[in-house]
């Protein structure tokens, strides 16, 4: 199994509703890396 590919597939894209930062997270409760807000939407 390709571990690198598995990691890529697991991560989801999110966008912060407070500051507009876009980021990828594998966490179930992603937090914006820019402003630490939990107010994010999955893209
Ligand atoms: Zn933010």
mmCIF file of the protein (N, C-alpha, C, O) and its ligand, coordinates in Angstrom:
data_MODEL
# 
_entry.id   MODEL 
# 
loop_
_entity.id 
_entity.type 
_entity.pdbx_number_of_molecules 
1 polymer     1 
2 non-polymer 1 
# 
_entity_poly.entity_id                      1 
_entity_poly.type                           'polypeptide(L)' 
_entity_poly.nstd_linkage                   no 
_entity_poly.nstd_monomer                   no 
_entity_poly.pdbx_seq_one_letter_code       
;(UNK)(UNK)(UNK)(UNK)(UNK)(UNK)(UNK)(UNK)(UNK)(UNK)(UNK)(UNK)(UNK)(UNK)(UNK)(UNK)
(UNK)(UNK)(UNK)(UNK)(UNK)(UNK)(UNK)(UNK)(UNK)(UNK)(UNK)(UNK)(UNK)(UNK)(UNK)(UNK)
(UNK)(UNK)(UNK)(UNK)(UNK)(UNK)(UNK)(UNK)(UNK)(UNK)(UNK)
;
_entity_poly.pdbx_seq_one_letter_code_can   XXXXXXXXXXXXXXXXXXXXXXXXXXXXXXXXXXXXXXXXXXX 
_entity_poly.pdbx_strand_id                 A 
# 
loop_
_entity_poly_seq.entity_id 
_entity_poly_seq.num 
_entity_poly_seq.mon_id 
_entity_poly_seq.hetero 
1 1  UNK n 
1 2  UNK n 
1 3  UNK n 
1 4  UNK n 
1 5  UNK n 
1 6  UNK n 
1 7  UNK n 
1 8  UNK n 
1 9  UNK n 
1 10 UNK n 
1 11 UNK n 
1 12 UNK n 
1 13 UNK n 
1 14 UNK n 
1 15 UNK n 
1 16 UNK n 
1 17 UNK n 
1 18 UNK n 
1 19 UNK n 
1 20 UNK n 
1 21 UNK n 
1 22 UNK n 
1 23 UNK n 
1 24 UNK n 
1 25 UNK n 
1 26 UNK n 
1 27 UNK n 
1 28 UNK n 
1 29 UNK n 
1 30 UNK n 
1 31 UNK n 
1 32 UNK n 
1 33 UNK n 
1 34 UNK n 
1 35 UNK n 
1 36 UNK n 
1 37 UNK n 
1 38 UNK n 
1 39 UNK n 
1 40 UNK n 
1 41 UNK n 
1 42 UNK n 
1 43 UNK n 
# 
loop_
_struct_asym.id 
_struct_asym.entity_id 
A 1 
B 2 
# 
loop_
_chem_comp.id 
_chem_comp.type 
_chem_comp.mon_nstd_flag 
UNK 'L-peptide linking' . 
ZN  non-polymer         . 
# 
_pdbx_entity_nonpoly.entity_id   2 
_pdbx_entity_nonpoly.name        ? 
_pdbx_entity_nonpoly.comp_id     ZN 
# 
_pdbx_nonpoly_scheme.asym_id         B 
_pdbx_nonpoly_scheme.entity_id       2 
_pdbx_nonpoly_scheme.mon_id          ZN 
_pdbx_nonpoly_scheme.ndb_seq_num     1 
_pdbx_nonpoly_scheme.pdb_seq_num     101 
_pdbx_nonpoly_scheme.auth_seq_num    101 
_pdbx_nonpoly_scheme.pdb_mon_id      ZN 
_pdbx_nonpoly_scheme.auth_mon_id     ZN 
_pdbx_nonpoly_scheme.pdb_strand_id   A 
_pdbx_nonpoly_scheme.pdb_ins_code    . 
# 
loop_
_atom_site.group_PDB 
_atom_site.id 
_atom_site.type_symbol 
_atom_site.label_atom_id 
_atom_site.label_alt_id 
_atom_site.label_comp_id 
_atom_site.label_asym_id 
_atom_site.label_entity_id 
_atom_site.label_seq_id 
_atom_site.pdbx_PDB_ins_code 
_atom_site.Cartn_x 
_atom_site.Cartn_y 
_atom_site.Cartn_z 
_atom_site.occupancy 
_atom_site.B_iso_or_equiv 
_atom_site.pdbx_formal_charge 
_atom_site.auth_seq_id 
_atom_site.auth_comp_id 
_atom_site.auth_asym_id 
_atom_site.auth_atom_id 
_atom_site.pdbx_PDB_model_num 
ATOM   1   N  N  . UNK A 1 1  ? 0.843   -1.209 0.000  1.00 0.00 ? 1   UNK A N  1 
ATOM   2   C  CA . UNK A 1 1  ? 0.000   0.000  0.000  1.00 0.00 ? 1   UNK A CA 1 
ATOM   3   C  C  . UNK A 1 1  ? 0.871   1.249  0.000  1.00 0.00 ? 1   UNK A C  1 
ATOM   4   O  O  . UNK A 1 1  ? 1.881   1.320  0.700  1.00 0.00 ? 1   UNK A O  1 
ATOM   5   N  N  . UNK A 1 2  ? 0.472   2.213  -0.780 1.00 0.00 ? 2   UNK A N  1 
ATOM   6   C  CA . UNK A 1 2  ? 1.213   3.464  -0.882 1.00 0.00 ? 2   UNK A CA 1 
ATOM   7   C  C  . UNK A 1 2  ? 0.805   4.389  0.276  1.00 0.00 ? 2   UNK A C  1 
ATOM   8   O  O  . UNK A 1 2  ? -0.286  4.959  0.279  1.00 0.00 ? 2   UNK A O  1 
ATOM   9   N  N  . UNK A 1 3  ? 1.697   4.520  1.244  1.00 0.00 ? 3   UNK A N  1 
ATOM   10  C  CA . UNK A 1 3  ? 1.366   5.311  2.436  1.00 0.00 ? 3   UNK A CA 1 
ATOM   11  C  C  . UNK A 1 3  ? 1.183   6.784  2.091  1.00 0.00 ? 3   UNK A C  1 
ATOM   12  O  O  . UNK A 1 3  ? 0.288   7.451  2.610  1.00 0.00 ? 3   UNK A O  1 
ATOM   13  N  N  . UNK A 1 4  ? 2.040   7.278  1.214  1.00 0.00 ? 4   UNK A N  1 
ATOM   14  C  CA . UNK A 1 4  ? 1.935   8.701  0.850  1.00 0.00 ? 4   UNK A CA 1 
ATOM   15  C  C  . UNK A 1 4  ? 0.579   9.012  0.229  1.00 0.00 ? 4   UNK A C  1 
ATOM   16  O  O  . UNK A 1 4  ? -0.028  10.039 0.533  1.00 0.00 ? 4   UNK A O  1 
ATOM   17  N  N  . UNK A 1 5  ? 0.118   8.143  -0.622 1.00 0.00 ? 5   UNK A N  1 
ATOM   18  C  CA . UNK A 1 5  ? -1.163  8.387  -1.277 1.00 0.00 ? 5   UNK A CA 1 
ATOM   19  C  C  . UNK A 1 5  ? -2.307  8.296  -0.264 1.00 0.00 ? 5   UNK A C  1 
ATOM   20  O  O  . UNK A 1 5  ? -3.262  9.069  -0.336 1.00 0.00 ? 5   UNK A O  1 
ATOM   21  N  N  . UNK A 1 6  ? -2.212  7.356  0.676  1.00 0.00 ? 6   UNK A N  1 
ATOM   22  C  CA . UNK A 1 6  ? -3.249  7.215  1.695  1.00 0.00 ? 6   UNK A CA 1 
ATOM   23  C  C  . UNK A 1 6  ? -3.371  8.492  2.517  1.00 0.00 ? 6   UNK A C  1 
ATOM   24  O  O  . UNK A 1 6  ? -4.476  8.918  2.853  1.00 0.00 ? 6   UNK A O  1 
ATOM   25  N  N  . UNK A 1 7  ? -2.227  9.104  2.840  1.00 0.00 ? 7   UNK A N  1 
ATOM   26  C  CA . UNK A 1 7  ? -2.257  10.345 3.603  1.00 0.00 ? 7   UNK A CA 1 
ATOM   27  C  C  . UNK A 1 7  ? -2.931  11.459 2.813  1.00 0.00 ? 7   UNK A C  1 
ATOM   28  O  O  . UNK A 1 7  ? -3.678  12.266 3.365  1.00 0.00 ? 7   UNK A O  1 
ATOM   29  N  N  . UNK A 1 8  ? -2.660  11.488 1.540  1.00 0.00 ? 8   UNK A N  1 
ATOM   30  C  CA . UNK A 1 8  ? -3.230  12.546 0.714  1.00 0.00 ? 8   UNK A CA 1 
ATOM   31  C  C  . UNK A 1 8  ? -4.757  12.404 0.634  1.00 0.00 ? 8   UNK A C  1 
ATOM   32  O  O  . UNK A 1 8  ? -5.487  13.395 0.665  1.00 0.00 ? 8   UNK A O  1 
ATOM   33  N  N  . UNK A 1 9  ? -5.217  11.167 0.533  1.00 0.00 ? 9   UNK A N  1 
ATOM   34  C  CA . UNK A 1 9  ? -6.649  10.938 0.389  1.00 0.00 ? 9   UNK A CA 1 
ATOM   35  C  C  . UNK A 1 9  ? -7.394  11.264 1.682  1.00 0.00 ? 9   UNK A C  1 
ATOM   36  O  O  . UNK A 1 9  ? -8.523  11.754 1.654  1.00 0.00 ? 9   UNK A O  1 
ATOM   37  N  N  . UNK A 1 10 ? -6.740  10.982 2.825  1.00 0.00 ? 10  UNK A N  1 
ATOM   38  C  CA . UNK A 1 10 ? -7.383  11.201 4.113  1.00 0.00 ? 10  UNK A CA 1 
ATOM   39  C  C  . UNK A 1 10 ? -7.653  12.674 4.393  1.00 0.00 ? 10  UNK A C  1 
ATOM   40  O  O  . UNK A 1 10 ? -8.682  13.014 4.977  1.00 0.00 ? 10  UNK A O  1 
ATOM   41  N  N  . UNK A 1 11 ? -6.748  13.544 3.987  1.00 0.00 ? 11  UNK A N  1 
ATOM   42  C  CA . UNK A 1 11 ? -6.889  14.960 4.285  1.00 0.00 ? 11  UNK A CA 1 
ATOM   43  C  C  . UNK A 1 11 ? -8.046  15.584 3.534  1.00 0.00 ? 11  UNK A C  1 
ATOM   44  O  O  . UNK A 1 11 ? -8.263  15.292 2.358  1.00 0.00 ? 11  UNK A O  1 
ATOM   45  N  N  . UNK A 1 12 ? -8.780  16.437 4.207  1.00 0.00 ? 12  UNK A N  1 
ATOM   46  C  CA . UNK A 1 12 ? -9.883  17.138 3.566  1.00 0.00 ? 12  UNK A CA 1 
ATOM   47  C  C  . UNK A 1 12 ? -9.586  18.628 3.517  1.00 0.00 ? 12  UNK A C  1 
ATOM   48  O  O  . UNK A 1 12 ? -8.862  19.174 4.350  1.00 0.00 ? 12  UNK A O  1 
ATOM   49  N  N  . UNK A 1 13 ? -10.169 19.263 2.514  1.00 0.00 ? 13  UNK A N  1 
ATOM   50  C  CA . UNK A 1 13 ? -9.970  20.696 2.372  1.00 0.00 ? 13  UNK A CA 1 
ATOM   51  C  C  . UNK A 1 13 ? -11.030 21.469 3.161  1.00 0.00 ? 13  UNK A C  1 
ATOM   52  O  O  . UNK A 1 13 ? -12.220 21.160 3.102  1.00 0.00 ? 13  UNK A O  1 
ATOM   53  N  N  . UNK A 1 14 ? -10.577 22.461 3.886  1.00 0.00 ? 14  UNK A N  1 
ATOM   54  C  CA . UNK A 1 14 ? -11.484 23.275 4.684  1.00 0.00 ? 14  UNK A CA 1 
ATOM   55  C  C  . UNK A 1 14 ? -11.230 24.746 4.401  1.00 0.00 ? 14  UNK A C  1 
ATOM   56  O  O  . UNK A 1 14 ? -10.166 25.149 3.931  1.00 0.00 ? 14  UNK A O  1 
ATOM   57  N  N  . UNK A 1 15 ? -12.248 25.521 4.706  1.00 0.00 ? 15  UNK A N  1 
ATOM   58  C  CA . UNK A 1 15 ? -12.088 26.965 4.600  1.00 0.00 ? 15  UNK A CA 1 
ATOM   59  C  C  . UNK A 1 15 ? -12.633 27.613 5.871  1.00 0.00 ? 15  UNK A C  1 
ATOM   60  O  O  . UNK A 1 15 ? -13.720 27.279 6.341  1.00 0.00 ? 15  UNK A O  1 
ATOM   61  N  N  . UNK A 1 16 ? -11.868 28.530 6.404  1.00 0.00 ? 16  UNK A N  1 
ATOM   62  C  CA . UNK A 1 16 ? -12.269 29.214 7.634  1.00 0.00 ? 16  UNK A CA 1 
ATOM   63  C  C  . UNK A 1 16 ? -13.352 30.243 7.327  1.00 0.00 ? 16  UNK A C  1 
ATOM   64  O  O  . UNK A 1 16 ? -13.213 31.059 6.416  1.00 0.00 ? 16  UNK A O  1 
ATOM   65  N  N  . UNK A 1 17 ? -14.430 30.189 8.101  1.00 0.00 ? 17  UNK A N  1 
ATOM   66  C  CA . UNK A 1 17 ? -15.516 31.145 7.899  1.00 0.00 ? 17  UNK A CA 1 
ATOM   67  C  C  . UNK A 1 17 ? -15.229 32.500 8.531  1.00 0.00 ? 17  UNK A C  1 
ATOM   68  O  O  . UNK A 1 17 ? -15.942 33.472 8.281  1.00 0.00 ? 17  UNK A O  1 
ATOM   69  N  N  . UNK A 1 18 ? -14.189 32.563 9.347  1.00 0.00 ? 18  UNK A N  1 
ATOM   70  C  CA . UNK A 1 18 ? -13.863 33.823 10.015 1.00 0.00 ? 18  UNK A CA 1 
ATOM   71  C  C  . UNK A 1 18 ? -12.853 34.655 9.240  1.00 0.00 ? 18  UNK A C  1 
ATOM   72  O  O  . UNK A 1 18 ? -13.019 35.865 9.090  1.00 0.00 ? 18  UNK A O  1 
ATOM   73  N  N  . UNK A 1 19 ? -11.794 33.995 8.741  1.00 0.00 ? 19  UNK A N  1 
ATOM   74  C  CA . UNK A 1 19 ? -10.743 34.773 8.072  1.00 0.00 ? 19  UNK A CA 1 
ATOM   75  C  C  . UNK A 1 19 ? -10.544 34.353 6.621  1.00 0.00 ? 19  UNK A C  1 
ATOM   76  O  O  . UNK A 1 19 ? -9.774  34.987 5.898  1.00 0.00 ? 19  UNK A O  1 
ATOM   77  N  N  . UNK A 1 20 ? -11.226 33.292 6.181  1.00 0.00 ? 20  UNK A N  1 
ATOM   78  C  CA . UNK A 1 20 ? -11.129 32.898 4.783  1.00 0.00 ? 20  UNK A CA 1 
ATOM   79  C  C  . UNK A 1 20 ? -9.937  32.029 4.453  1.00 0.00 ? 20  UNK A C  1 
ATOM   80  O  O  . UNK A 1 20 ? -9.726  31.694 3.288  1.00 0.00 ? 20  UNK A O  1 
ATOM   81  N  N  . UNK A 1 21 ? -9.154  31.656 5.445  1.00 0.00 ? 21  UNK A N  1 
ATOM   82  C  CA . UNK A 1 21 ? -7.985  30.801 5.231  1.00 0.00 ? 21  UNK A CA 1 
ATOM   83  C  C  . UNK A 1 21 ? -8.421  29.441 4.707  1.00 0.00 ? 21  UNK A C  1 
ATOM   84  O  O  . UNK A 1 21 ? -9.387  28.857 5.198  1.00 0.00 ? 21  UNK A O  1 
ATOM   85  N  N  . UNK A 1 22 ? -7.702  28.942 3.709  1.00 0.00 ? 22  UNK A N  1 
ATOM   86  C  CA . UNK A 1 22 ? -7.975  27.598 3.213  1.00 0.00 ? 22  UNK A CA 1 
ATOM   87  C  C  . UNK A 1 22 ? -6.853  26.683 3.652  1.00 0.00 ? 22  UNK A C  1 
ATOM   88  O  O  . UNK A 1 22 ? -5.676  27.036 3.573  1.00 0.00 ? 22  UNK A O  1 
ATOM   89  N  N  . UNK A 1 23 ? -7.230  25.499 4.118  1.00 0.00 ? 23  UNK A N  1 
ATOM   90  C  CA . UNK A 1 23 ? -6.213  24.573 4.614  1.00 0.00 ? 23  UNK A CA 1 
ATOM   91  C  C  . UNK A 1 23 ? -6.719  23.143 4.509  1.00 0.00 ? 23  UNK A C  1 
ATOM   92  O  O  . UNK A 1 23 ? -7.907  22.897 4.297  1.00 0.00 ? 23  UNK A O  1 
ATOM   93  N  N  . UNK A 1 24 ? -5.798  22.214 4.662  1.00 0.00 ? 24  UNK A N  1 
ATOM   94  C  CA . UNK A 1 24 ? -6.130  20.801 4.645  1.00 0.00 ? 24  UNK A CA 1 
ATOM   95  C  C  . UNK A 1 24 ? -5.899  20.222 6.022  1.00 0.00 ? 24  UNK A C  1 
ATOM   96  O  O  . UNK A 1 24 ? -4.884  20.496 6.662  1.00 0.00 ? 24  UNK A O  1 
ATOM   97  N  N  . UNK A 1 25 ? -6.851  19.416 6.475  1.00 0.00 ? 25  UNK A N  1 
ATOM   98  C  CA . UNK A 1 25 ? -6.702  18.802 7.792  1.00 0.00 ? 25  UNK A CA 1 
ATOM   99  C  C  . UNK A 1 25 ? -7.183  17.364 7.760  1.00 0.00 ? 25  UNK A C  1 
ATOM   100 O  O  . UNK A 1 25 ? -8.098  17.018 7.011  1.00 0.00 ? 25  UNK A O  1 
ATOM   101 N  N  . UNK A 1 26 ? -6.563  16.532 8.576  1.00 0.00 ? 26  UNK A N  1 
ATOM   102 C  CA . UNK A 1 26 ? -7.007  15.158 8.716  1.00 0.00 ? 26  UNK A CA 1 
ATOM   103 C  C  . UNK A 1 26 ? -7.810  14.998 10.008 1.00 0.00 ? 26  UNK A C  1 
ATOM   104 O  O  . UNK A 1 26 ? -8.315  13.916 10.308 1.00 0.00 ? 26  UNK A O  1 
ATOM   105 N  N  . UNK A 1 27 ? -7.919  16.080 10.760 1.00 0.00 ? 27  UNK A N  1 
ATOM   106 C  CA . UNK A 1 27 ? -8.631  16.023 12.040 1.00 0.00 ? 27  UNK A CA 1 
ATOM   107 C  C  . UNK A 1 27 ? -10.136 16.043 11.839 1.00 0.00 ? 27  UNK A C  1 
ATOM   108 O  O  . UNK A 1 27 ? -10.637 16.624 10.876 1.00 0.00 ? 27  UNK A O  1 
ATOM   109 N  N  . UNK A 1 28 ? -10.863 15.394 12.768 1.00 0.00 ? 28  UNK A N  1 
ATOM   110 C  CA . UNK A 1 28 ? -12.320 15.443 12.721 1.00 0.00 ? 28  UNK A CA 1 
ATOM   111 C  C  . UNK A 1 28 ? -12.829 16.809 13.155 1.00 0.00 ? 28  UNK A C  1 
ATOM   112 O  O  . UNK A 1 28 ? -13.922 17.227 12.774 1.00 0.00 ? 28  UNK A O  1 
ATOM   113 N  N  . UNK A 1 29 ? -12.026 17.500 13.957 1.00 0.00 ? 29  UNK A N  1 
ATOM   114 C  CA . UNK A 1 29 ? -12.394 18.844 14.393 1.00 0.00 ? 29  UNK A CA 1 
ATOM   115 C  C  . UNK A 1 29 ? -11.299 19.807 13.981 1.00 0.00 ? 29  UNK A C  1 
ATOM   116 O  O  . UNK A 1 29 ? -10.469 20.214 14.795 1.00 0.00 ? 29  UNK A O  1 
ATOM   117 N  N  . UNK A 1 30 ? -11.307 20.163 12.712 1.00 0.00 ? 30  UNK A N  1 
ATOM   118 C  CA . UNK A 1 30 ? -10.232 21.014 12.191 1.00 0.00 ? 30  UNK A CA 1 
ATOM   119 C  C  . UNK A 1 30 ? -10.283 22.420 12.779 1.00 0.00 ? 30  UNK A C  1 
ATOM   120 O  O  . UNK A 1 30 ? -11.354 22.962 13.051 1.00 0.00 ? 30  UNK A O  1 
ATOM   121 N  N  . UNK A 1 31 ? -9.121  22.983 12.963 1.00 0.00 ? 31  UNK A N  1 
ATOM   122 C  CA . UNK A 1 31 ? -8.996  24.345 13.475 1.00 0.00 ? 31  UNK A CA 1 
ATOM   123 C  C  . UNK A 1 31 ? -8.174  25.161 12.484 1.00 0.00 ? 31  UNK A C  1 
ATOM   124 O  O  . UNK A 1 31 ? -7.145  24.702 11.987 1.00 0.00 ? 31  UNK A O  1 
ATOM   125 N  N  . UNK A 1 32 ? -8.631  26.348 12.210 1.00 0.00 ? 32  UNK A N  1 
ATOM   126 C  CA . UNK A 1 32 ? -7.930  27.231 11.285 1.00 0.00 ? 32  UNK A CA 1 
ATOM   127 C  C  . UNK A 1 32 ? -6.498  27.491 11.763 1.00 0.00 ? 32  UNK A C  1 
ATOM   128 O  O  . UNK A 1 32 ? -6.294  27.907 12.904 1.00 0.00 ? 32  UNK A O  1 
ATOM   129 N  N  . UNK A 1 33 ? -5.508  27.249 10.900 1.00 0.00 ? 33  UNK A N  1 
ATOM   130 C  CA . UNK A 1 33 ? -4.118  27.470 11.296 1.00 0.00 ? 33  UNK A CA 1 
ATOM   131 C  C  . UNK A 1 33 ? -3.772  28.951 11.402 1.00 0.00 ? 33  UNK A C  1 
ATOM   132 O  O  . UNK A 1 33 ? -2.751  29.318 11.984 1.00 0.00 ? 33  UNK A O  1 
ATOM   133 N  N  . UNK A 1 34 ? -4.623  29.792 10.839 1.00 0.00 ? 34  UNK A N  1 
ATOM   134 C  CA . UNK A 1 34 ? -4.343  31.223 10.824 1.00 0.00 ? 34  UNK A CA 1 
ATOM   135 C  C  . UNK A 1 34 ? -4.888  31.926 12.063 1.00 0.00 ? 34  UNK A C  1 
ATOM   136 O  O  . UNK A 1 34 ? -4.185  32.716 12.694 1.00 0.00 ? 34  UNK A O  1 
ATOM   137 N  N  . UNK A 1 35 ? -6.157  31.634 12.412 1.00 0.00 ? 35  UNK A N  1 
ATOM   138 C  CA . UNK A 1 35 ? -6.780  32.349 13.529 1.00 0.00 ? 35  UNK A CA 1 
ATOM   139 C  C  . UNK A 1 35 ? -7.288  31.408 14.621 1.00 0.00 ? 35  UNK A C  1 
ATOM   140 O  O  . UNK A 1 35 ? -7.928  31.857 15.572 1.00 0.00 ? 35  UNK A O  1 
ATOM   141 N  N  . UNK A 1 36 ? -7.013  30.113 14.495 1.00 0.00 ? 36  UNK A N  1 
ATOM   142 C  CA . UNK A 1 36 ? -7.394  29.115 15.500 1.00 0.00 ? 36  UNK A CA 1 
ATOM   143 C  C  . UNK A 1 36 ? -8.902  29.000 15.696 1.00 0.00 ? 36  UNK A C  1 
ATOM   144 O  O  . UNK A 1 36 ? -9.353  28.529 16.740 1.00 0.00 ? 36  UNK A O  1 
ATOM   145 N  N  . UNK A 1 37 ? -9.681  29.422 14.713 1.00 0.00 ? 37  UNK A N  1 
ATOM   146 C  CA . UNK A 1 37 ? -11.128 29.310 14.814 1.00 0.00 ? 37  UNK A CA 1 
ATOM   147 C  C  . UNK A 1 37 ? -11.591 27.900 14.464 1.00 0.00 ? 37  UNK A C  1 
ATOM   148 O  O  . UNK A 1 37 ? -10.992 27.233 13.620 1.00 0.00 ? 37  UNK A O  1 
ATOM   149 N  N  . UNK A 1 38 ? -12.659 27.451 15.119 1.00 0.00 ? 38  UNK A N  1 
ATOM   150 C  CA . UNK A 1 38 ? -13.256 26.165 14.763 1.00 0.00 ? 38  UNK A CA 1 
ATOM   151 C  C  . UNK A 1 38 ? -14.418 26.354 13.802 1.00 0.00 ? 38  UNK A C  1 
ATOM   152 O  O  . UNK A 1 38 ? -15.070 25.389 13.404 1.00 0.00 ? 38  UNK A O  1 
ATOM   153 N  N  . UNK A 1 39 ? -14.670 27.590 13.437 1.00 0.00 ? 39  UNK A N  1 
ATOM   154 C  CA . UNK A 1 39 ? -15.756 27.911 12.524 1.00 0.00 ? 39  UNK A CA 1 
ATOM   155 C  C  . UNK A 1 39 ? -15.301 27.738 11.084 1.00 0.00 ? 39  UNK A C  1 
ATOM   156 O  O  . UNK A 1 39 ? -15.063 28.715 10.373 1.00 0.00 ? 39  UNK A O  1 
ATOM   157 N  N  . UNK A 1 40 ? -15.181 26.459 10.654 1.00 0.00 ? 40  UNK A N  1 
ATOM   158 C  CA . UNK A 1 40 ? -14.679 26.157 9.331  1.00 0.00 ? 40  UNK A CA 1 
ATOM   159 C  C  . UNK A 1 40 ? -15.679 25.291 8.568  1.00 0.00 ? 40  UNK A C  1 
ATOM   160 O  O  . UNK A 1 40 ? -16.474 24.567 9.167  1.00 0.00 ? 40  UNK A O  1 
ATOM   161 N  N  . UNK A 1 41 ? -15.629 25.375 7.254  1.00 0.00 ? 41  UNK A N  1 
ATOM   162 C  CA . UNK A 1 41 ? -16.516 24.578 6.406  1.00 0.00 ? 41  UNK A CA 1 
ATOM   163 C  C  . UNK A 1 41 ? -15.691 23.665 5.524  1.00 0.00 ? 41  UNK A C  1 
ATOM   164 O  O  . UNK A 1 41 ? -14.625 24.039 5.033  1.00 0.00 ? 41  UNK A O  1 
ATOM   165 N  N  . UNK A 1 42 ? -16.208 22.451 5.331  1.00 0.00 ? 42  UNK A N  1 
ATOM   166 C  CA . UNK A 1 42 ? -15.543 21.519 4.424  1.00 0.00 ? 42  UNK A CA 1 
ATOM   167 C  C  . UNK A 1 42 ? -15.830 21.931 2.989  1.00 0.00 ? 42  UNK A C  1 
ATOM   168 O  O  . UNK A 1 42 ? -16.958 22.291 2.654  1.00 0.00 ? 42  UNK A O  1 
ATOM   169 N  N  . UNK A 1 43 ? -14.791 21.878 2.131  1.00 0.00 ? 43  UNK A N  1 
ATOM   170 C  CA . UNK A 1 43 ? -14.983 22.270 0.738  1.00 0.00 ? 43  UNK A CA 1 
ATOM   171 C  C  . UNK A 1 43 ? -15.129 21.044 -0.135 1.00 0.00 ? 43  UNK A C  1 
ATOM   172 O  O  . UNK A 1 43 ? -15.300 21.167 -1.348 1.00 0.00 ? 43  UNK A O  1 
HETATM 173 ZN ZN . ZN  B 2 .  ? -9.323  31.570 10.288 1.00 0.00 ? 101 ZN  A ZN 1 
# 
